[in-house]
Every structure is written in C-alpha cells, then in structure tokens.
C-alpha cells in the first residue's frame, strides 16, 4: 500500500509558486483542474489578485494534505526572507517569505501524508534548493537538504544522514522500512542529532563531562547530554553573541577591547571534536532518549545543503 501511494504521490500533484514580477502556478491533478495560471505586474488588477488567491489556495492544499498550514508573501518587518516555522492563535504554520525582486519558484515535488512529510524545491536562475518539511515528534520543522538528485521524501531523509550513519545502517539494519526510523539497530535520532552505538569505546572517567550541551551553533537550542566525552578538536569560547565559538586569542582580544564582553556568559567548548554521549539526552522540543552505553554523536548534513541559509527556524 505504501509503495502504491509513493508512486502516486510522485506523479500525482505538483504545486508551483513563482514570486517576483511573474507568478506561475502549475497543478497536475487531472483534466478538471486548471494546469497553468500566469500573471505579472507591480500593480495587480482585480483579475490578477483573484488568480493569486487561487494559487495560494492550491499551495495550501498541498501542505494541508500532510496536516499543515502555509503562507507565502513578501518580506516585512520582523519577517526574515526564507522558510520559517511561525506561531499564531491557531498554532504552528510554515511561512515562506520572499525578498522583493527574488524570482523564485517553490515546487512540492513529493508528499507523504502518512508520515506528514513533503519535499519542497526552490528554483532560481542560480540553481535549485530543496527542503524537507514535516512533523517530528512534537513540532513542524523545515530542513535544507543536500544532493542535487534528491527527488523524494525518503531520498531526502537518507541524504540528511551523515556518511558514518549510512554506513552503520548498511551493516546493521536489514529491513529497508526500518532504515529511516528514529530508533533502529544502527542509531537513535533526536532532532538533527544521530547517536551511533560505540560499544568498543573505553573512556577515562576523569575526562567525562556532566550535563553538557551539544549545539549546531547559529543560535539553536542546545540538546543536553547527561554524560559527554570529547576527543580531539579545537578549544573555543562560546556565548550567545558568538554561538559558533572564537579562539583563545580572539576571546582575550574581545575582553580587552569590548567592556561588555565580560558579561556575555562565555563557556569553553571543543569545536569539530569527536563527541560521544551516554545517559539521558533532553531537549524541550523532543522526547528524551536514554543511551545505555557510549554513542558517537553526529549532526545531520543540513550544513552541506545549498539552501541551509534560507531556513530561518532554528531547532
């Protein structure tokens, strides 16, 4: 049944939104549905506004199929360009904000209502960007996807797995339907983090850190690990103003030259280290997981995606 639905979803319905001076809608859903609506102009006529309404309604239909809401519009104060998860009186919704003069098409290339996921593609003259939109545990999310050939939800989910995770999946997970689950014999996933069992690891207890945060930077909320061990990497100083960390020399320079820098809640961490975790891992947006043994910690591959900067919402 899932295979039949997968094939139908791949050829069934495609919604396209092109924003700038021209707005294009294509909706492939049968002969009784309008296939193409196209208009242009800085000062739209009533007929144009009506067509825009129909276009927005069609895109909303695609998101509604997976139980979500979406809005599309220009950039205004307190609304950054890109794809965001926002909240109003009815709950969370997807918000697509486009800068003036940015001629971009947004196309839903695959949708899987059963798991509440869809694959969205942004097409510009400079290239294509792909985004996995869906629901994970408690909240809606959007994640930029690497890989030019990705054309399905399943392929997008696989592309977000780091190489080490894919290798563990090939060795330990025999059934294809289990390879993308949040928990299988190869890994446990919480949000953007994968935890791969490392039973051979021997750790000096004196080097174990307690209640240690792991973060992808860019201001995202940290996941808190009960026990962490780090090997290698570069020692950096991290604070809300510098979430990706600064070197020791840069840290000392900021303290000397900026009177406010001393109150920035600095924390010393390791950048690009090999990280292992054990015990409880918690995050306000995700169900806590408990790691009974040491697991290697790996972040998904969103940072490799060309559309990563277009994602406004941070986990």
Wavefront OBJ file of the C-alpha trace (Angstrom):
o trace
v 0.000 0.000 0.000
v 2.777 2.452 0.901
v 4.543 1.684 -2.353
v 1.420 2.451 -4.366
v 0.907 5.701 -2.500
v 4.569 6.578 -3.046
v 4.271 6.132 -6.809
v 1.038 8.083 -6.979
v 2.462 10.921 -4.878
v 5.443 11.227 -7.160
v 3.285 11.792 -10.264
v 0.007 12.949 -8.775
v 0.066 16.556 -7.705
v 2.673 19.255 -8.130
v 2.165 22.816 -6.930
v 4.487 25.564 -8.096
v 4.720 29.122 -6.859
v 6.864 31.674 -8.668
v 7.251 35.022 -6.947
v 8.729 38.280 -8.289
v 7.345 40.173 -11.259
v 5.868 36.906 -12.515
v 3.853 34.357 -10.569
v 3.285 30.913 -12.027
v 1.111 28.058 -10.827
v 1.102 24.554 -12.196
v -1.206 21.987 -10.642
v -1.143 18.493 -12.104
v -4.167 16.750 -10.677
v -6.350 15.722 -13.603
v -8.072 17.223 -16.590
v -10.665 19.037 -14.496
v -8.056 21.169 -12.725
v -6.543 24.349 -14.145
v -2.975 23.462 -15.150
v -1.421 26.900 -15.544
v -2.184 30.354 -14.188
v 0.289 33.123 -15.025
v 0.334 36.858 -14.407
v 2.662 39.782 -13.891
v 2.726 43.413 -12.849
v 3.723 45.650 -9.963
v 0.145 46.899 -9.554
v -2.077 43.833 -9.929
v -5.541 44.073 -11.394
v -8.581 42.537 -9.670
v -8.275 39.563 -12.028
v -4.633 39.150 -11.036
v -5.497 39.282 -7.351
v -8.099 36.594 -7.892
v -5.552 34.381 -9.625
v -3.085 34.962 -6.788
v -5.756 33.864 -4.346
v -6.301 30.656 -6.336
v -2.562 30.000 -6.460
v -2.158 30.423 -2.714
v -5.146 28.189 -2.116
v -3.582 25.455 -4.250
v -0.270 25.586 -2.399
v -2.132 25.483 0.895
v -3.891 22.350 -0.326
v -0.561 20.577 -0.740
v 0.511 21.406 2.811
v -2.928 20.609 4.166
v -2.586 17.090 2.779
v 0.034 16.474 5.455
v -1.926 18.412 8.076
v -0.012 21.698 7.925
v -0.690 25.352 7.081
v 1.467 27.590 4.872
v 1.609 31.284 3.984
v 3.563 32.905 1.144
v 4.358 36.609 0.960
v 6.931 39.377 0.856
v 9.427 40.413 3.494
v 8.087 42.824 6.117
v 9.457 43.995 9.485
v 10.032 41.062 11.867
v 9.775 38.643 8.925
v 13.107 37.437 7.536
v 13.408 36.061 3.986
v 13.363 32.283 3.810
v 11.273 29.443 5.185
v 10.251 29.725 8.814
v 8.040 27.983 11.349
v 5.854 30.632 12.968
v 3.064 30.535 15.536
v -0.295 32.282 15.653
v -3.543 31.746 17.538
v -4.162 28.515 15.624
v -0.734 27.024 16.293
v 2.358 26.471 14.153
v 2.496 27.079 10.399
v 5.039 27.261 7.574
v 5.870 30.793 6.429
v 7.618 31.413 3.102
v 8.901 34.990 2.848
v 10.393 36.230 -0.433
v 12.528 39.321 -0.901
v 11.429 41.907 -3.465
v 12.894 41.086 -6.857
v 13.690 37.474 -5.947
v 12.192 35.439 -8.808
v 11.835 32.010 -7.251
v 9.585 29.030 -7.868
v 8.554 26.795 -4.958
v 7.513 23.340 -6.096
v 6.250 20.448 -3.989
v 7.966 17.514 -5.697
v 6.882 14.741 -3.322
v 4.468 14.366 -0.434
v 3.889 11.543 2.049
v 0.783 12.338 4.105
v 1.128 9.113 6.128
v 4.282 10.391 7.825
v 3.399 14.112 7.456
v 6.406 14.989 5.274
v 6.863 16.701 1.913
v 9.819 17.711 -0.232
v 9.828 21.344 -1.361
v 12.090 22.672 -4.121
v 13.043 26.317 -4.684
v 14.121 27.034 -8.249
v 16.092 30.127 -9.215
v 18.264 31.008 -12.199
v 21.290 30.354 -9.989
v 20.218 26.818 -9.100
v 17.867 24.659 -7.080
v 17.440 24.271 -3.348
v 15.474 21.519 -1.621
v 13.815 21.449 1.777
v 12.284 18.654 3.791
v 9.163 19.948 5.540
v 7.337 17.818 8.060
v 6.395 16.920 11.601
v 8.871 15.342 14.006
v 7.550 14.230 17.415
v 6.031 17.492 18.735
v 6.561 20.240 16.170
v 6.694 21.103 12.489
v 10.169 21.548 11.035
v 11.945 22.585 7.842
v 15.394 21.329 6.927
v 17.579 22.146 3.918
v 18.561 19.005 2.008
v 21.902 18.358 0.255
v 22.142 16.448 -3.006
v 21.149 17.596 -6.500
v 19.474 14.282 -7.384
v 17.147 14.087 -4.368
v 13.570 13.808 -5.634
v 11.586 12.052 -2.885
v 10.938 12.317 0.823
v 12.773 9.060 1.502
v 15.806 10.175 -0.516
v 15.838 13.485 1.381
v 15.799 11.695 4.735
v 18.671 9.475 3.613
v 20.636 12.471 2.295
v 20.438 14.062 5.763
v 22.182 11.051 7.312
v 25.949 11.559 7.714
v 28.237 9.083 5.966
v 29.030 7.308 9.243
v 25.317 6.823 9.924
v 24.631 5.445 6.444
v 27.500 3.000 6.890
v 26.099 1.803 10.211
v 22.661 1.414 8.626
v 24.048 -0.743 5.819
v 25.839 -3.000 8.297
v 23.181 -3.346 10.967
v 19.719 -2.694 9.504
v 18.473 -5.383 7.125
v 14.871 -4.307 6.532
v 14.506 -1.219 4.350
v 11.431 0.042 6.209
v 13.482 0.393 9.420
v 16.333 2.459 7.959
v 14.631 5.827 8.458
v 13.039 5.229 11.846
v 14.100 7.448 14.740
v 15.414 4.359 16.521
v 16.859 1.220 14.950
v 19.873 -1.082 15.392
v 22.201 1.473 13.768
v 21.291 4.716 15.541
v 18.974 6.716 17.748
v 17.944 10.112 16.413
v 16.789 13.170 18.317
v 16.078 16.117 16.038
v 19.178 16.824 13.946
v 21.438 14.605 16.080
v 22.259 10.949 15.433
v 23.641 8.698 18.163
v 25.529 5.638 16.855
v 26.484 2.880 19.369
v 30.213 2.698 20.147
v 30.477 -0.375 22.435
v 34.254 -0.632 21.907
v 34.940 2.822 23.392
v 36.918 2.989 26.659
v 36.736 6.351 28.425
v 38.802 7.753 31.279
v 36.166 8.716 33.911
v 38.158 11.860 34.736
v 37.527 13.189 31.228
v 33.752 12.731 31.282
v 31.696 15.939 31.366
v 28.311 16.037 33.084
v 25.171 17.831 31.873
v 26.939 19.034 28.757
v 25.128 20.839 25.889
v 25.640 19.954 22.240
v 24.683 22.580 19.678
v 24.939 23.129 15.930
v 25.549 26.841 16.555
v 23.662 29.615 14.717
v 21.691 30.289 17.893
v 19.837 26.975 18.037
v 18.643 25.480 21.300
v 21.135 23.003 22.757
v 20.449 19.356 23.434
v 21.564 18.494 26.981
v 23.528 15.269 27.472
v 23.914 13.672 30.877
v 27.464 12.481 30.100
v 29.782 13.599 27.284
v 33.297 12.666 26.241
v 35.150 14.667 23.589
v 38.269 13.598 21.713
v 40.382 15.966 19.609
v 39.005 19.201 18.192
v 39.813 22.855 18.837
v 39.172 24.628 22.119
v 36.923 27.688 21.621
v 34.936 30.120 23.729
v 31.197 30.234 23.060
v 28.498 32.730 24.065
v 25.126 33.920 22.670
v 26.927 36.637 20.678
v 29.364 34.074 19.194
v 27.465 30.763 19.070
v 29.985 29.104 16.729
v 32.863 29.947 19.051
v 36.034 32.065 18.943
v 39.643 31.067 19.514
v 41.516 31.785 22.722
v 43.340 34.760 21.161
v 40.099 36.227 19.821
v 38.428 35.702 23.186
v 41.196 37.586 25.012
v 41.078 40.373 22.426
v 37.318 40.818 22.917
v 37.747 41.022 26.688
v 40.394 43.734 26.290
v 38.613 45.846 23.690
v 34.899 45.483 24.486
v 33.786 46.468 28.011
v 30.584 44.417 27.658
v 32.271 41.199 26.523
v 32.976 40.080 30.085
v 29.252 39.686 30.729
v 28.413 37.568 27.670
v 28.098 34.271 29.558
v 31.101 32.633 27.951
v 31.571 28.869 28.010
v 34.640 26.930 26.887
v 33.848 24.134 24.436
v 35.528 21.970 21.781
v 34.844 22.673 18.102
v 34.963 19.890 15.492
v 35.722 17.285 18.134
v 34.687 13.634 18.001
v 31.871 13.567 20.543
v 30.380 10.667 22.472
v 27.364 10.722 24.771
v 25.789 8.419 27.338
v 22.797 8.623 29.660
v 19.796 10.907 29.159
v 19.665 13.367 26.249
v 16.957 16.023 26.547
v 15.562 18.923 24.542
v 12.338 20.904 25.096
v 11.035 20.108 21.590
v 11.810 16.386 21.621
v 11.153 13.309 23.694
v 14.160 12.481 25.875
v 16.254 9.473 24.906
v 18.377 7.337 27.212
v 21.668 5.938 25.911
v 22.632 2.845 27.892
v 26.178 2.820 26.504
v 28.505 5.282 24.805
v 27.260 6.520 21.430
v 29.082 8.614 18.887
v 27.256 11.907 18.282
v 26.822 13.059 14.677
v 24.896 16.022 13.288
v 22.787 15.750 10.154
v 24.127 17.071 6.859
v 21.937 20.171 6.548
v 25.027 22.377 6.732
v 26.113 20.921 3.370
v 22.871 21.904 1.630
v 22.837 24.956 -0.683
v 19.548 26.070 0.907
v 20.755 25.981 4.516
v 20.837 29.783 4.809
v 17.232 30.018 3.631
v 15.987 28.166 6.713
v 15.010 30.742 9.319
v 13.661 28.463 12.032
v 16.332 27.028 14.363
v 15.770 23.940 16.463
l 1 2 3 4 5 6 7 8 9 10 11 12 13 14 15 16 17 18 19 20 21 22 23 24 25 26 27 28 29 30 31 32 33 34 35 36 37 38 39 40 41 42 43 44 45 46 47 48 49 50 51 52 53 54 55 56 57 58 59 60 61 62 63 64 65 66 67 68 69 70 71 72 73 74 75 76 77 78 79 80 81 82 83 84 85 86 87 88 89 90 91 92 93 94 95 96 97 98 99 100 101 102 103 104 105 106 107 108 109 110 111 112 113 114 115 116 117 118 119 120 121 122 123 124 125 126 127 128 129 130 131 132 133 134 135 136 137 138 139 140 141 142 143 144 145 146 147 148 149 150 151 152 153 154 155 156 157 158 159 160 161 162 163 164 165 166 167 168 169 170 171 172 173 174 175 176 177 178 179 180 181 182 183 184 185 186 187 188 189 190 191 192 193 194 195 196 197 198 199 200 201 202 203 204 205 206 207 208 209 210 211 212 213 214 215 216 217 218 219 220 221 222 223 224 225 226 227 228 229 230 231 232 233 234 235 236 237 238 239 240 241 242 243 244 245 246 247 248 249 250 251 252 253 254 255 256 257 258 259 260 261 262 263 264 265 266 267 268 269 270 271 272 273 274 275 276 277 278 279 280 281 282 283 284 285 286 287 288 289 290 291 292 293 294 295 296 297 298 299 300 301 302 303 304 305 306 307 308 309 310 311 312 313 314 315
